[in-house]
Amino acid sequence: MILVRIVKNIIQYLTEGFIEIFSPEHDSYPLIGIQPYSGTINSNSSNYW
């Protein structure tokens, strides 16, 4: 009986974490759309590859 309760608690813990991570409530992005990149590219960084 104790083993069943432990397994139930583990499954509940993992399920609640999964729901918390993948719930759509956390995906509240602004409605402004994609912003273009307006910065400059550092030409010196390609020398270090």
Residue frames as a rotation matrix with the C-alpha (Angstrom) as fourth column:
MET 1
0.567 0.824 0.000 0.00
0.824 -0.567 0.000 0.00
0.000 0.000 -1.000 0.00
ILE 2
0.450 -0.489 -0.747 2.86
0.128 -0.793 0.596 2.37
-0.884 -0.363 -0.294 0.80
LEU 3
-0.610 -0.711 0.350 4.57
0.406 0.099 0.908 1.55
-0.681 0.696 0.228 -2.50
VAL 4
-0.084 0.676 0.732 1.40
0.986 -0.050 0.159 2.37
0.144 0.736 -0.662 -4.44
ARG 5
0.814 0.397 -0.424 1.15
0.498 -0.852 0.159 5.73
-0.298 -0.340 -0.892 -2.66
ILE 6
0.014 -0.901 -0.433 4.81
0.095 -0.429 0.898 6.54
-0.995 -0.053 0.079 -3.39
VAL 7
-0.668 -0.220 0.711 4.43
0.679 0.210 0.704 5.68
-0.304 0.953 0.009 -7.08
LYS 8
0.339 0.881 0.331 1.23
0.931 -0.365 0.017 7.76
0.136 0.303 -0.943 -7.23
ASN 9
0.705 -0.122 -0.699 3.00
0.253 -0.877 0.408 10.75
-0.663 -0.464 -0.588 -5.66
ILE 10
-0.417 -0.909 -0.010 5.93
0.229 -0.116 0.967 10.46
-0.880 0.401 0.256 -8.07
ILE 11
-0.457 0.325 0.828 3.62
0.889 0.130 0.439 10.32
0.035 0.937 -0.348 -11.09
GLN 12
0.664 0.740 -0.108 1.62
0.747 -0.662 0.054 13.29
-0.032 -0.117 -0.993 -9.77
TYR 13
0.340 -0.636 -0.693 4.82
0.171 -0.682 0.711 15.28
-0.925 -0.360 -0.123 -9.18
LEU 14
-0.694 -0.644 0.323 6.11
0.388 0.044 0.920 14.63
-0.607 0.764 0.220 -12.69
THR 15
-0.146 0.735 0.662 2.73
0.976 -0.004 0.219 15.34
0.164 0.678 -0.716 -14.29
GLU 16
0.752 0.422 -0.506 2.36
0.546 -0.830 0.119 18.67
-0.370 -0.365 -0.854 -12.49
GLY 17
-0.086 -0.871 -0.484 5.84
0.074 -0.490 0.869 19.69
-0.994 0.039 0.106 -13.60
PHE 18
-0.698 -0.115 0.707 5.07
0.669 0.245 0.701 18.73
-0.254 0.963 -0.094 -17.19
ILE 19
0.317 0.900 0.299 1.84
0.937 -0.346 0.051 20.74
0.150 0.264 -0.953 -17.12
GLU 20
0.609 -0.134 -0.782 3.62
0.321 -0.860 0.398 23.73
-0.725 -0.493 -0.480 -15.58
ILE 21
-0.465 -0.877 -0.123 6.32
0.169 -0.224 0.960 23.74
-0.869 0.425 0.253 -18.25
PHE 22
-0.912 0.033 0.410 4.11
0.410 0.138 0.901 23.18
-0.027 0.990 -0.140 -21.28
SER 23
0.052 0.970 -0.238 0.99
0.829 -0.175 -0.532 25.12
-0.557 -0.170 -0.813 -20.31
PRO 24
-0.016 -0.028 0.999 0.04
0.868 -0.497 0.000 27.87
0.496 0.868 0.032 -22.78
GLU 25
0.889 0.385 -0.249 -0.24
0.458 -0.732 0.504 30.42
0.012 -0.562 -0.827 -19.96
HIS 26
0.308 -0.864 -0.397 3.53
0.331 -0.294 0.897 30.95
-0.892 -0.408 0.195 -20.01
ASP 27
-0.486 -0.458 0.744 3.61
0.837 -0.001 0.547 31.64
-0.250 0.889 0.384 -23.75
SER 28
0.640 0.727 -0.247 2.25
0.646 -0.684 -0.340 35.18
-0.416 0.058 -0.907 -23.58
TYR 29
-0.482 -0.835 0.266 4.42
0.830 -0.339 0.442 36.80
-0.279 0.434 0.857 -26.20
PRO 30
-0.335 0.365 -0.868 3.69
-0.091 -0.930 -0.356 40.41
-0.938 -0.040 0.345 -27.23
LEU 31
0.442 0.651 0.617 1.54
0.583 0.313 -0.749 40.92
-0.681 0.691 -0.241 -30.31
ILE 32
0.452 -0.305 -0.838 4.12
-0.466 -0.882 0.069 43.14
-0.761 0.359 -0.541 -32.03
GLY 33
0.992 -0.029 -0.122 5.52
-0.089 0.521 -0.849 40.38
0.088 0.853 0.515 -34.24
ILE 34
0.472 -0.881 0.037 9.08
0.869 0.472 0.152 39.54
-0.151 -0.040 0.988 -35.19
GLN 35
0.815 -0.277 -0.508 11.60
-0.179 -0.956 0.234 42.34
-0.551 -0.100 -0.829 -34.77
PRO 36
0.826 -0.561 0.051 14.32
0.215 0.230 -0.949 42.70
0.521 0.795 0.311 -37.42
TYR 37
0.359 -0.809 -0.466 17.95
0.859 0.090 0.505 42.67
-0.366 -0.581 0.727 -36.37
SER 38
0.929 0.034 0.367 19.21
0.201 -0.883 -0.425 46.23
0.310 0.469 -0.827 -36.52
GLY 39
0.675 -0.734 -0.076 22.70
-0.107 -0.199 0.974 45.76
-0.730 -0.649 -0.213 -35.08
THR 40
0.483 -0.621 -0.618 26.05
-0.851 -0.166 -0.499 45.61
0.207 0.766 -0.608 -36.79
ILE 41
0.962 -0.202 -0.183 28.03
0.208 0.978 0.017 42.42
0.176 -0.055 0.983 -37.33
ASN 42
0.560 -0.827 0.040 31.46
-0.529 -0.320 0.786 42.29
-0.638 -0.462 -0.617 -35.73
SER 43
0.807 -0.268 -0.527 33.85
-0.430 0.345 -0.834 41.45
0.406 0.899 0.163 -38.56
ASN 44
-0.184 -0.950 0.252 36.70
-0.899 0.058 -0.434 40.66
0.398 -0.306 -0.865 -36.14
SER 45
0.142 0.275 0.951 34.87
-0.777 0.626 -0.065 37.71
-0.614 -0.729 0.303 -34.60
SER 46
0.960 0.236 -0.149 35.25
-0.275 0.706 -0.652 35.62
-0.048 0.668 0.743 -37.77
ASN 47
0.240 -0.953 -0.183 39.04
-0.690 -0.035 -0.723 35.68
0.683 0.300 -0.666 -37.37
TYR 48
-0.336 -0.372 0.865 38.86
-0.927 0.295 -0.233 33.48
-0.169 -0.880 -0.444 -34.24
TRP 49
0.740 0.620 0.260 37.23
-0.550 0.781 -0.296 30.47
-0.387 0.076 0.919 -35.88
